[in-house]
Amino acid sequence: MPRVSAYRLQNVGPRYSQEPGASIPFPEILEMAGALSDILDSPDATIELLHEAGAVETACRVLEDKTFAARVGLSAQGPGTLLAYIVRAAETIEDALALTQRFYAMQDPDLRLDVVGTPDEPRITLESNVIPAHQYPRHREMLIFGLYKRVQQITSGGLAPISIELETDDTEHCKKLAELAGCPVEGRKAGYALALPPNGMSFRIPTADPNLLGHLRRHGEEQLKAQPDAVRSLSDRIMDMLGERLPGPIPNGDDIARELGLTRRTMTRHLSSEGTSFKALLEGVLCDLSKRLLRSGEGVARVAFMLGFADQAAFSVAFKRWTGETPARFRKAGR
């Protein structure tokens, strides 16, 4: 599982401690999520992305406040990293995003930003190859609201209107988040994204500095070259294998282990050390794929067949367990 800088959780901790419902100390929250509490003391500490997500979700549950994660994102000042300085020196939002895509792996090797849509309706999407959004929605909200805050910072609030898109179907939650952010928050979307105004990608950044940018880019390239090639986790490799086999018959864990040259017990032990399991990885891939197929217009029975379920009823039961609603309702809502 990828490791990321612990600076985000180091921001979550103080915010959590100030909440009236913080009945459990934050170090215990970290331990409940499988992380070590000593990451709060070191500026160079790293943490597994899965543990970071789990800590954010756990904090929201303890506080009984679904808005906490978004509020953390909106309060974040962002780290004083090389990438942060590079983005501020870029000429336009499009340039800043291209540079972010180039250098973001230095602080977070899994999360990625992409631009989709047309020049009249550009959207910056936030996705993960490792953690499906439906497993940790509060964590994804913290990240997307943090991204919104950083865009507001580098544009000095001059890029408007911006709206935030979420997967949730909780309209009341969206209303509360819209009040907090001061911008529209739309639910029932296909993912997590910032919707920019027409031609927003060409917005000129007030702090643009071509000479400084050239120097920073050279320094960034030197850091990239100095970084050792990341050793891909077992969960990454298994998710790639599952993605290659689906849609189709549901892969068997024993077969996957055999192809990896491992016994099933050894694979299970390694995945457990990464904070996951074969079942969790498989269900994450199946859930995301089924949602994509349903959004594309495929019927429920057809999706059940394509994903290797015994019948439509079995698929419906699994889909409701994953998402909290039936595939028929999900498809009808056009999410």
C-alpha positions in Angstrom: 0.0 0.0 0.0 1.5 3.4 -0.9 2.9 5.6 1.9 2.3 9.3 1.9 3.5 12.2 3.9 1.9 12.4 7.3 1.4 16.2 7.1 -2.4 15.8 6.4 -2.9 13.8 9.6 -0.7 16.2 11.5 -3.3 18.8 10.5 -6.3 16.5 11.3 -5.0 15.9 14.9 -5.2 19.4 16.3 -8.5 20.1 14.5 -10.0 16.9 15.9 -8.8 17.7 19.5 -10.7 21.0 19.3 -14.0 19.4 18.5 -16.5 19.1 21.4 -17.3 15.4 20.6 -13.6 14.3 20.7 -14.3 11.6 23.3 -11.3 9.5 22.2 -7.7 11.0 22.0 -6.4 11.3 18.5 -3.4 9.0 19.1 -6.0 6.3 19.9 -7.8 7.1 16.7 -4.6 6.5 14.8 -4.1 3.2 16.5 -7.7 2.1 15.7 -6.9 2.8 12.1 -3.7 0.7 12.2 -1.2 3.6 12.4 1.5 4.5 14.9 0.9 7.6 17.0 4.5 8.7 16.7 3.9 10.0 13.1 2.5 13.2 14.8 5.9 14.2 16.1 8.1 14.0 12.9 7.9 16.4 9.9 9.4 13.6 7.7 7.0 10.9 8.9 5.0 8.9 6.4 1.9 6.7 6.7 0.2 4.1 4.6 -2.6 5.8 2.6 -5.1 3.2 3.8 -4.3 4.0 7.4 -4.7 7.8 6.7 -8.1 7.2 5.2 -9.2 4.9 8.1 -8.1 7.6 10.6 -10.2 10.3 8.9 -13.3 8.0 8.7 -12.9 6.9 12.4 -12.6 10.5 13.5 -15.8 11.5 11.8 -17.6 8.5 13.4 -16.4 9.3 16.9 -17.4 13.0 16.4 -20.7 11.9 14.8 -20.1 14.7 12.3 -19.9 13.9 8.6 -18.7 17.5 7.8 -15.5 17.2 9.9 -13.4 15.9 7.1 -14.4 18.6 4.7 -13.8 21.2 7.3 -10.3 19.9 7.8 -9.7 20.2 4.0 -11.0 23.7 4.0 -8.7 24.7 6.9 -5.5 23.2 5.5 -2.8 25.6 4.6 -0.9 23.1 2.6 2.7 22.0 3.1 5.6 24.2 2.3 6.7 21.7 -0.3 8.6 22.2 -3.6 5.4 21.4 -5.5 3.5 24.1 -3.6 6.0 26.7 -4.7 6.1 25.4 -8.3 2.3 25.7 -8.6 2.3 29.3 -7.3 4.9 30.2 -9.9 3.1 28.6 -12.8 1.4 30.9 -15.4 -2.1 29.4 -15.7 -4.2 26.8 -14.0 -3.6 24.4 -16.9 0.2 24.8 -16.4 -0.2 24.3 -12.7 -2.1 21.1 -13.1 0.4 19.7 -15.6 3.2 20.4 -13.2 1.2 18.9 -10.3 0.7 15.7 -12.4 4.4 15.6 -13.0 5.6 16.2 -9.4 2.8 15.1 -7.1 4.1 11.6 -6.8 6.9 13.0 -4.7 4.4 13.5 -1.8 1.6 11.2 -2.7 2.3 8.3 -5.2 -1.3 7.1 -5.5 -3.8 10.0 -5.8 -3.9 11.6 -9.2 -5.5 14.7 -10.7 -6.9 14.7 -14.2 -8.8 17.1 -16.4 -11.9 15.9 -18.1 -14.7 17.7 -20.0 -14.5 20.5 -22.6 -12.9 23.9 -22.4 -16.4 25.3 -21.7 -16.9 22.8 -18.8 -13.5 21.7 -17.4 -13.4 19.5 -14.4 -10.5 18.5 -12.2 -11.0 14.9 -11.0 -9.5 13.3 -7.9 -9.0 9.6 -8.1 -7.1 6.8 -6.5 -5.9 3.5 -7.9 -5.7 1.8 -4.5 -8.6 2.9 -2.4 -12.1 2.9 -4.0 -13.9 6.1 -3.0 -17.0 4.3 -1.7 -14.9 2.7 1.0 -13.7 6.0 2.6 -16.0 8.8 1.4 -15.1 11.2 4.2 -11.4 10.8 3.4 -12.1 11.6 -0.3 -14.1 14.7 0.8 -11.2 15.9 2.9 -9.0 15.7 -0.2 -11.4 17.4 -2.7 -12.2 20.2 -0.3 -8.5 20.6 0.4 -7.9 20.8 -3.4 -10.7 23.5 -3.6 -9.0 25.5 -0.9 -5.6 25.3 -2.7 -7.1 26.4 -6.0 -8.7 29.4 -4.2 -5.3 30.2 -2.6 -3.3 30.2 -5.8 -5.9 32.2 -7.7 -6.5 34.6 -4.8 -10.2 33.7 -5.1 -10.4 35.1 -8.6 -11.4 31.9 -10.3 -15.2 31.7 -10.0 -17.6 30.1 -10.0 -16.3 26.7 -8.9 -18.5 23.9 -7.8 -17.6 20.6 -6.0 -18.9 17.3 -7.2 -19.3 14.3 -4.9 -20.6 10.7 -5.2 -22.9 10.9 -2.2 -26.7 10.8 -2.5 -27.1 12.6 0.8 -28.5 15.9 -0.3 -28.7 17.4 3.3 -24.9 16.6 3.7 -24.3 18.5 0.4 -26.2 21.5 1.6 -24.1 21.7 4.8 -20.9 21.4 2.9 -22.0 24.1 0.4 -22.5 26.4 3.4 -19.1 25.6 4.7 -17.3 26.1 1.4 -19.3 29.0 0.1 -19.8 27.3 -3.3 -22.3 24.8 -4.8 -21.8 21.2 -3.8 -23.5 18.7 -6.0 -24.1 15.0 -5.1 -25.0 12.0 -7.1 -22.0 12.4 -9.4 -19.8 9.8 -11.0 -16.8 10.8 -8.8 -15.1 13.6 -6.9 -14.2 16.7 -8.9 -14.0 20.5 -9.1 -16.1 21.9 -11.8 -14.4 25.1 -13.1 -15.9 28.0 -15.0 -15.7 28.2 -18.8 -12.1 28.4 -19.9 -11.0 28.2 -16.3 -7.9 26.3 -17.2 -6.5 29.4 -18.9 -6.9 31.5 -15.8 -3.7 33.4 -15.1 -2.2 32.8 -11.7 -1.4 36.2 -9.9 1.9 35.0 -8.5 3.2 33.6 -11.8 7.0 34.0 -12.1 8.6 32.3 -15.2 12.2 32.8 -13.9 11.5 31.3 -10.5 9.5 28.5 -12.1 12.4 27.5 -14.3 14.7 27.2 -11.3 12.1 25.3 -9.3 11.4 22.9 -12.2 15.1 22.0 -12.5 15.2 21.3 -8.8 12.1 19.2 -9.1 13.5 17.1 -11.9 16.7 16.5 -9.9 14.6 15.3 -7.0 12.6 13.0 -9.3 15.8 11.4 -10.6 17.1 10.9 -7.1 14.0 9.1 -6.0 14.3 5.3 -5.9 11.8 3.4 -8.0 8.8 2.7 -5.8 8.3 -1.0 -5.0 4.8 -1.7 -5.8 2.8 -3.2 -3.0 1.1 -6.6 -3.3 -2.3 -5.0 -3.1 -1.4 -2.8 -6.1 -0.4 -5.8 -8.1 -3.5 -7.8 -7.2 -5.8 -4.9 -8.1 -4.1 -4.6 -11.5 -4.6 -8.4 -12.0 -8.3 -8.1 -11.0 -8.8 -5.2 -13.3 -7.4 -7.2 -16.2 -9.7 -10.1 -15.6 -13.0 -8.2 -15.0 -15.6 -8.1 -16.4 -15.6 -11.8 -16.6 -15.7 -14.8 -14.2 -14.9 -13.6 -10.6 -11.2 -14.4 -10.0 -10.4 -17.0 -7.3 -8.0 -16.0 -4.6 -6.1 -19.3 -4.9 -5.5 -18.7 -8.6 -4.3 -15.2 -8.0 -1.9 -16.3 -5.3 -0.6 -19.1 -7.6 0.1 -16.6 -10.4 2.0 -14.5 -8.0 4.1 -17.5 -6.9 2.7 -17.4 -3.4 0.6 -19.7 -1.3 -2.9 -18.4 -0.4 -1.8 -18.2 3.3 1.3 -16.2 2.4 -0.7 -13.8 0.2 -3.3 -13.4 3.0 -0.5 -12.6 5.5 1.1 -10.0 3.2 -2.2 -8.3 2.5 -3.0 -8.2 6.2 0.2 -6.4 6.8 -0.9 -3.8 4.2 -4.2 -3.4 6.0 -6.4 -5.1 3.5 -7.5 -8.6 2.2 -8.2 -10.3 -1.1 -12.0 -10.0 -0.5 -11.8 -6.3 0.2 -9.7 -5.7 -3.0 -12.0 -7.8 -5.1 -15.2 -6.2 -3.8 -13.6 -2.7 -4.3 -12.9 -3.5 -8.0 -16.3 -5.2 -8.5 -18.1 -2.2 -6.9 -16.4 0.4 -9.0 -16.7 -1.6 -12.2 -20.4 -2.3 -11.6 -21.1 1.4 -11.1 -19.3 2.3 -14.3 -21.3 -0.3 -16.2 -24.6 0.8 -14.8 -23.8 4.5 -15.5 -23.0 3.5 -19.1 -26.6 2.2 -19.6 -26.1 -1.5 -19.1 -29.0 -3.3 -17.5 -28.8 -4.9 -14.1 -29.1 -8.5 -15.4 -26.4 -7.8 -18.0 -24.0 -6.4 -15.4 -24.6 -9.3 -13.1 -23.7 -11.7 -16.0 -20.7 -9.7 -17.1 -19.3 -9.7 -13.5 -19.8 -13.5 -13.1 -22.6 -13.5 -10.5 -24.8 -16.5 -10.3 -27.9 -14.4 -11.0 -29.3 -10.9 -10.8 -30.5 -11.4 -7.2 -27.0 -12.3 -6.0 -25.6 -9.2 -7.7 -28.3 -7.0 -6.2 -27.6 -8.2 -2.7 -23.8 -7.6 -3.1 -24.3 -4.2 -4.7 -26.6 -3.1 -1.9 -24.0 -4.2 0.7 -21.3 -2.2 -1.1 -23.3 1.0 -1.7 -26.4 1.0 0.5 -28.8 0.9 -2.4 -30.0 -1.4 -5.1 -28.4 -1.4 -8.6 -31.8 -0.7 -10.2 -32.1 2.5 -8.1 -28.5 3.5 -8.7 -29.0 3.0 -12.5 -32.3 5.0 -12.5 -30.7 7.9 -10.7 -28.1 8.1 -13.5 -25.1 8.5 -11.2 
